[in-house]
Amino acid sequence: MTFACQSNSEISDHWGGQSPDLISAVDISYFPIIAESNPLFYNSQGDQVEFLNSLINNGVNTIRLRLWVNPTDDVSSLQGVKEFSALLKSLGFRIWITPHFSETWAHPGQQILPSEWESLNFDELKLELYSHISEIMTEIEPEYIQIGNEINTGILFPHGDIVNNPNQFLELINQGVSAVRSLSSTTKIILHFAGYEASQWFYNLVDEVDYDVIGISYYPKWHGKSLQELEGQLSSLSENFGKEILIAETAYPFTLGWNDWTNNIVGLDEHLILPDYPANPEGQRNFIRDLKTVVLGISGGIGFCYWGAELIAWDGENSENGSVWENQALYDFNNIELPVLQEFTFN
């Protein structure tokens, strides 16, 4: 995997003035696949720029990558993520790993056991989880790691179902934490909850877990259309639990149009915060600007991660199996940097 990018000495000029504790992140987990189609990207002046250089030039300092257990698609396998992480580290990015503990997407609606783990009893599953996290830590050495992805309802169903097996859920989470702590004194552990509704209950449940960062997903389509209410909830989480806090996932459209024939996930006015943030480039930028202001205004607020930054319509304009997110990427339909990228620098 090779991309033409800047040297570390050039990168330091962009990041030298930032607090080392603040996170300006993007999730670009699918970029190795997209790069195979050799798309061209352009900066805001219209000059061609390498994708990763574009992120560097705009202040992104951390890359979040999902990791699945033995997936059919190598891009999210341990080996694939290890290779991409090595490249990113060589460019100066910090690495944030999101293990899904599944062969596919894990989120509040599904936490499906990997097929290779289905026959394990609970004690065996704990050992397998410990081994899996240990391997990630040894092979990748991330600066940040989640114990599961959007774990509102638990992990590794049915064993770690919060409703039916709350104690087993906590045992599994603690097993993952122990694996991280045994191998690193510096990697920060994130517990990731989707939305803020019931977040107080969830973080109270895990209050005795040895973790570092509260990570909240916030998408207006699913999690409410009030930044003021979000701010209140984040403030309460900070006050009640004393952890660092970040927005672990967010995104916003710069248009409701399409650039391929694949249905987009966000495509209606009812998915937006109107009239404050219309689906245009400035609306997208203002949403991220104001969300960043909210997070950094909270005691312990350390930053945010933009999900799907890379998900342009890479498969062609007629693809029915292309991007569901191209109207929320950080590049327009001509792959030109959008104004929102200017909000990824902390001044």
C-alpha positions in Angstrom: 0.0 0.0 0.0 1.8 3.2 -1.1 0.7 6.8 -1.4 2.7 9.9 -2.2 2.7 12.0 0.9 4.7 14.6 2.8 7.7 13.9 5.1 7.4 14.1 8.8 9.3 17.3 9.0 6.7 19.0 6.7 3.9 17.6 8.7 5.2 19.1 12.0 4.7 22.6 10.6 0.9 21.9 10.4 0.6 20.3 13.9 3.2 22.1 15.9 0.9 24.6 17.4 -1.8 22.2 18.5 -2.4 20.8 22.0 -1.1 17.2 21.9 -4.2 16.2 23.9 -6.8 17.4 21.4 -8.2 15.0 18.8 -9.0 16.2 15.3 -9.9 12.9 13.7 -11.5 11.3 10.7 -12.6 7.8 10.2 -11.3 6.7 6.8 -11.6 2.9 7.2 -12.6 2.3 3.6 -9.9 4.5 2.0 -7.6 1.6 1.0 -10.4 0.2 -1.2 -11.3 3.6 -2.6 -7.6 4.3 -3.4 -7.6 1.3 -5.7 -9.7 3.3 -8.1 -7.1 6.0 -8.2 -9.4 9.0 -7.6 -7.8 12.5 -7.9 -8.3 15.0 -5.1 -8.0 18.7 -5.2 -7.4 21.4 -2.5 -9.6 24.4 -2.2 -7.5 26.3 -4.7 -8.1 23.6 -7.3 -4.6 22.2 -7.2 -4.3 18.4 -7.2 -3.3 17.0 -3.7 -2.8 13.6 -2.3 -5.7 12.6 -0.1 -3.7 12.0 3.1 -1.7 15.2 2.5 -5.1 17.1 2.3 -6.0 15.8 5.7 -2.6 16.7 7.1 -2.7 20.2 5.6 -6.1 20.9 7.2 -5.0 19.8 10.7 -6.3 16.3 11.1 -4.0 14.6 13.6 -5.8 11.3 14.3 -7.1 8.5 12.1 -9.9 6.2 13.3 -10.1 2.7 11.8 -12.6 -0.1 12.3 -11.4 -3.6 12.8 -13.5 -6.8 12.2 -12.7 -10.4 13.2 -11.6 -12.4 10.2 -13.8 -10.5 7.6 -14.1 -11.5 4.0 -13.1 -8.0 3.0 -9.4 -7.6 4.0 -9.6 -3.8 4.4 -11.0 -4.2 8.0 -9.0 -7.3 8.9 -6.2 -7.1 11.5 -3.6 -7.4 8.7 -5.2 -4.8 6.5 -5.6 -2.3 9.4 -2.1 -3.0 10.6 -0.6 -2.2 7.1 -2.7 1.0 6.8 -1.9 2.0 10.4 1.9 1.6 9.7 1.6 4.0 6.7 -0.4 6.5 8.7 2.0 6.4 11.6 4.9 7.1 9.3 3.1 10.3 8.3 2.7 11.4 11.9 -1.0 10.5 12.5 -2.1 9.0 15.8 -4.1 5.8 15.5 -7.5 5.1 17.0 -8.7 1.6 16.6 -12.4 0.5 16.8 -12.7 -3.3 17.2 -16.2 -4.4 16.4 -15.9 -7.9 17.8 -17.7 -9.2 14.8 -17.2 -10.1 11.2 -19.4 -7.2 10.2 -20.8 -3.9 11.5 -21.5 -3.8 15.3 -23.8 -1.1 16.6 -26.8 -0.8 19.0 -29.0 -2.9 16.6 -26.6 -5.8 16.2 -23.6 -7.3 18.0 -23.1 -10.5 16.1 -20.5 -13.1 17.3 -17.7 -13.9 14.9 -18.4 -17.4 13.4 -15.1 -18.7 14.9 -16.3 -17.7 18.4 -19.8 -19.1 18.2 -19.0 -22.5 19.8 -17.1 -20.9 22.8 -18.6 -20.9 26.3 -18.4 -17.7 28.3 -15.1 -18.4 29.9 -13.6 -19.4 26.6 -15.0 -16.3 25.0 -13.4 -14.1 27.6 -10.0 -15.6 26.9 -10.6 -15.2 23.1 -11.5 -11.5 23.6 -8.4 -11.0 25.7 -6.2 -12.6 23.1 -7.9 -10.6 20.3 -7.3 -7.2 22.0 -3.8 -8.3 23.0 -3.0 -9.0 19.3 -4.3 -5.7 18.2 -2.2 -3.9 20.8 0.9 -5.8 19.9 0.6 -5.5 16.2 -0.7 -1.9 15.9 0.2 -0.2 19.2 -2.6 2.4 18.8 -2.8 5.6 20.8 -6.6 5.1 21.3 -8.7 2.0 21.3 -12.4 1.4 21.9 -13.7 -1.7 23.7 -16.5 -2.3 21.1 -18.4 -0.1 18.8 -21.6 1.8 19.9 -22.1 -0.6 22.8 -25.4 0.8 24.1 -26.9 -2.7 24.2 -23.8 -4.7 24.9 -21.2 -6.7 23.0 -20.9 -10.3 21.7 -24.5 -11.3 21.9 -26.0 -13.2 23.6 -23.2 -13.4 26.2 -22.7 -9.7 26.6 -26.3 -8.5 26.2 -26.7 -5.7 28.7 -30.4 -6.3 29.3 -30.2 -10.1 29.9 -26.5 -10.5 31.0 -25.3 -7.1 32.5 -22.7 -8.8 34.7 -21.3 -10.8 31.8 -21.2 -7.6 29.7 -19.1 -5.9 32.4 -16.8 -9.0 32.6 -16.2 -8.8 28.9 -15.5 -5.1 28.9 -13.1 -5.5 31.9 -11.4 -8.3 30.0 -10.7 -6.0 27.1 -9.5 -3.3 29.4 -7.1 -5.7 31.1 -5.6 -6.7 27.8 -4.9 -3.1 26.9 -3.5 -2.1 30.3 -1.3 -5.2 30.4 0.5 -4.0 27.2 0.4 -0.2 27.4 0.5 2.5 30.0 -0.3 5.2 27.4 -3.0 3.9 25.1 -6.3 5.6 26.1 -9.4 3.4 26.3 -12.7 4.7 24.9 -16.1 3.4 25.8 -18.4 4.4 22.9 -22.2 5.1 23.2 -24.4 6.1 20.3 -26.4 9.3 21.0 -26.9 10.9 24.4 -30.3 9.5 25.3 -29.7 7.0 28.2 -26.0 7.8 28.2 -26.1 8.8 31.9 -27.5 5.3 32.7 -24.9 3.6 30.6 -21.9 5.4 32.0 -23.2 4.8 35.5 -23.3 1.1 34.7 -19.6 1.1 33.6 -18.5 3.5 36.4 -16.2 1.0 38.0 -14.5 0.1 34.6 -11.0 1.4 34.2 -11.4 3.5 31.0 -10.3 7.0 30.0 -12.6 8.6 27.5 -16.4 8.9 27.0 -17.1 8.7 23.3 -20.5 9.7 22.0 -21.9 9.3 18.4 -23.9 12.3 17.4 -25.8 12.3 14.1 -28.8 14.7 13.9 -30.8 12.1 11.9 -30.8 9.6 14.8 -29.7 11.5 17.9 -31.6 14.7 18.1 -31.5 18.1 16.5 -30.4 20.3 19.4 -26.8 21.2 20.0 -27.9 22.9 23.1 -29.4 19.7 24.5 -26.2 17.8 23.4 -24.1 20.4 25.3 -26.2 19.9 28.4 -25.9 16.1 28.3 -22.1 16.3 27.7 -21.7 18.7 30.6 -23.6 16.3 32.9 -21.5 13.3 31.8 -18.4 15.3 32.5 -19.6 16.4 35.9 -20.9 13.0 36.9 -18.0 10.8 35.7 -14.9 13.0 35.5 -13.7 11.5 32.2 -12.4 13.0 29.0 -15.1 13.4 26.4 -15.2 13.4 22.7 -17.6 13.0 19.8 -16.6 9.6 18.5 -18.6 9.8 15.3 -20.4 12.6 13.5 -21.1 13.8 9.9 -23.3 16.3 8.1 -24.3 16.7 4.4 -23.1 19.5 2.1 -26.0 18.6 -0.3 -29.0 16.3 -0.5 -28.0 15.4 -4.1 -26.4 12.2 -5.3 -23.3 11.5 -7.2 -24.1 7.8 -8.0 -27.2 5.6 -8.2 -26.8 4.3 -4.7 -29.3 5.5 -2.1 -27.8 7.8 0.4 -28.4 7.4 4.2 -29.1 11.1 4.7 -31.2 12.7 2.0 -34.2 14.5 3.4 -34.8 17.9 5.0 -36.2 16.0 8.0 -32.7 14.6 8.6 -31.2 18.1 9.1 -31.1 20.8 11.7 -33.0 23.6 10.0 -32.9 26.5 9.5 -29.5 26.7 11.2 -27.6 24.1 9.1 -28.9 23.7 5.6 -27.5 21.0 3.4 -24.9 23.1 1.6 -21.1 23.6 2.1 -21.5 26.4 4.6 -24.2 24.5 6.5 -21.9 21.5 6.8 -19.0 23.7 7.9 -21.1 25.6 10.5 -22.4 22.4 12.0 -18.9 21.0 12.6 -17.7 24.4 13.8 -20.5 24.7 16.4 -20.2 21.0 17.4 -16.4 21.5 17.9 -17.2 24.6 20.0 -19.6 22.6 22.2 -17.2 19.8 22.8 -14.2 21.9 23.6 -16.3 24.1 25.9 -17.0 21.1 28.1 -14.7 20.3 31.0 -12.6 17.4 29.7 -13.7 17.8 26.1 -10.9 16.7 23.8 -12.2 16.8 20.3 -14.2 15.0 17.6 -14.1 12.4 14.8 -15.8 12.8 11.4 -17.1 9.5 10.1 -16.9 8.7 6.4 -14.6 11.5 5.4 -13.4 9.5 2.4 -16.6 8.1 1.1 -16.8 9.8 -2.2 -18.7 8.1 -5.1 -15.6 6.0 -6.0 -17.4 3.3 -7.9 -18.6 5.6 -10.7 -21.7 7.8 -11.2 -23.9 4.9 -12.4 -23.0 2.5 -9.5 -25.9 1.0 -7.6 -23.5 -0.5 -5.1 -21.3 2.6 -4.4 -21.3 5.2 -1.7 -24.2 5.8 0.6 -22.3 8.8 2.1 -20.9 10.9 -0.8 -23.1 13.8 0.2 -21.5 13.8 3.7 -17.9 13.3 2.6 -15.3 16.1 3.2 -14.9 16.4 -0.6 -17.4 17.6 -3.1 -18.6 15.7 -6.2 -15.5 16.9 -8.0 -13.3 15.6 -5.1 -12.4 19.2 -4.1 -11.9 20.0 -0.5 -15.0 21.4 1.2 -14.9 24.4 3.5 -15.7 22.1 6.5 -12.0 20.9 6.4 -11.0 24.3 7.7 -12.6 23.4 11.0 -10.2 20.6 11.7 -7.4 22.9 13.0 -7.5 23.9 16.6 -6.4 27.5 17.0 
